[in-house]
Amino acid sequence: MSARLRIGIIGAGMAGLYAAYRLKESGYEVVVFEKNSDVGGTWLQNDYPGLHVDVITRSYEFAEMRSSTWSKRYAPGVEIGAYLKSFARRKGLYPLIRFGSEVAEASWHDGVWQIVTTDGETHVFDVAMVATGFLRVPKMPRIEGMDDFRGTAFHSSRWDHSLSFTGKRVGVIGTGSSGIQIVSELGKRGHDVVHFIRTPQWIQIKENPSISWLEKLLLRIPALAKYWDTRMARLRVKTDGPETWRLEPGPDRDAANQRFLDVLEQEIPDPALRRKLTPAEPLGCKRIPKSPDYYRVLQRPNVQPVFGPLGHIEHDGVVDGTGVKHTLDVIVFATGFDTHAYMRPMRITGANGVTLDELWQGAVFSYRGVGLPQMPNLFLLNGPFAPINSLAIPLCLRDEVGYLLRLLAVIERDRTPIAPTRAATDRFVDTIREKLPQTTYSLCDNWYTDASGTQVIWPFTRAEHGRQYDELNLDDFETFGLPVEALS
């Protein structure tokens, strides 16, 4: 190992940028590999109409760079992307980033990580950090006849901005957050939209007001900004309910169910349409899309909901499960991502030749969301069981990176690579699995569920996420190789 650890970070999205900043401030040698031409990760690749963050934007900032310029309570995606670029610029991160460098593989050899990019270059580091995110690999459905369509078709994360929607009929397939946002925006713009709804989802109607010039002024004054943030936190509890309703059955869960049913009744006067839009699945078992106006837009004359499974696709449209054909010019597949891909298809080989695919055969897992057994000095950001559905990403990263900095200090002090033991990892995963049956996430099949049937999600509170990192228990780790001093 060098005098200061050399650290290679894979990915320059929100996680990679924050880690790079904290590591740079701590004096480590840092290089970031990014396959795209700029920073931002999912906020660079996703730029469809209507995209906005679905948590209060002030909680989606880094504490090290607060902002008073957001236009809305839930900011448009373009503003999130601009914020991340500004963070990278103001914190001096751009010189650390190798753009257009996609990592093909990383392997552990002789006490170092060799990172190989797709152009054949090899780079050597003491530590590797994987910040590739979980909304990265588009997931396309399998529908008969997809290749026969002669119009324009694309995944929502590969939006065709050269296309004019004027005079075109657009079909949107998918009812996750992207599908809901796209239908809402295109419908408001007056476009002719068909929304294919295989199964209806619970949708949280959350108004998204503009932030006034007075509020923006107040946000520049720390004491008043703190008051504003406290008010927004109280509003979140009022609109969302306490976080415990997803985590354990009881009155809070009952109240949440009633609240969503009341909204459906208020938003959809037609009882027949309301029945079709009422999910059969329990509330909270899937990620809940948020929208200020989806239900209202869906009832406009230019927007047509089509319920049930699809039949097939023909050259000029989609045939639904009842045999009715819907003629279309454009198909948008808002069908989400392979959320269990993580860094794959990147090839990762750890100690004794063990590969990531071998470790994850049948199910993904991690140690506290940040480590893997047999992978010395390899650390994950927002890895399996990170609270991606229950904690704003900056807060999650603050907890994770703070913990990893303490681990790095131990590695540098002892000059010995470490990784969590399999036993410690299994104990952590067992704790997760023991809690999951009490949560709403276990009540249906969803994108959290892996091949083993385990929901890969954090089933505890925000506070408990931070507390798991309070103690640096080195008994949970094993060393690999002899210290440098013993080799000299």
Sequence and secondary structure as in RCSB ss.txt:
>XXXX:A:sequence
MSARLRIGIIGAGMAGLYAAYRLKESGYEVVVFEKNSDVGGTWLQNDYPGLHVDVITRSYEFAEMRSSTWSKRYA
PGVEIGAYLKSFARRKGLYPLIRFGSEVAEASWHDGVWQIVTTDGETHVFDVAMVATGFLRVPKMPRIEGMDDFR
GTAFHSSRWDHSLSFTGKRVGVIGTGSSGIQIVSELGKRGHDVVHFIRTPQWIQIKENPSISWLEKLLLRIPALA
KYWDTRMARLRVKTDGPETWRLEPGPDRDAANQRFLDVLEQEIPDPALRRKLTPAEPLGCKRIPKSPDYYRVLQR
PNVQPVFGPLGHIEHDGVVDGTGVKHTLDVIVFATGFDTHAYMRPMRITGANGVTLDELWQGAVFSYRGVGLPQM
PNLFLLNGPFAPINSLAIPLCLRDEVGYLLRLLAVIERDRTPIAPTRAATDRFVDTIREKLPQTTYSLCDNWYTD
ASGTQVIWPFTRAEHGRQYDELNLDDFETFGLPVEALS
>XXXX:A:secstr
  SS EEEEE  SHHHHHHHHHHHHTT EEEEEESSSSS THHHH   TT B SS GGGGSBTTB  S  SBSS 
BHHHHHHHHHHHHHHTT GGGEEET  EEEEEEETTEEEEEETTS EEEESEEEE   SS SB     TTGGG  
SEEEEGGG  TT   TT EEEEE  SHHHHHHHHHHHHTT EEEEEESS    EE    B  HHHHHHTTSHHHH
HHHHHHHHHHHHHHH  THHHHS SHHHHHHHHHHHHHHHHH   HHHHHHHS SS TTSS   EESSHHHHHTS
TTEEEEES EEEEETTEEEETTS EEE SEEEE   B TT TTTTSEEE GGG BHHHHTSS    BTTTB TT 
TTEEESS TT  TTTS HHHHHHHHHHHHHHHHHHHHHHT  EEE HHHHHHHHHHHHHHGGGSGGGGS  TTB 
TTS B S  S HHHHHHTTSS  GGGEEE S  HHHH 
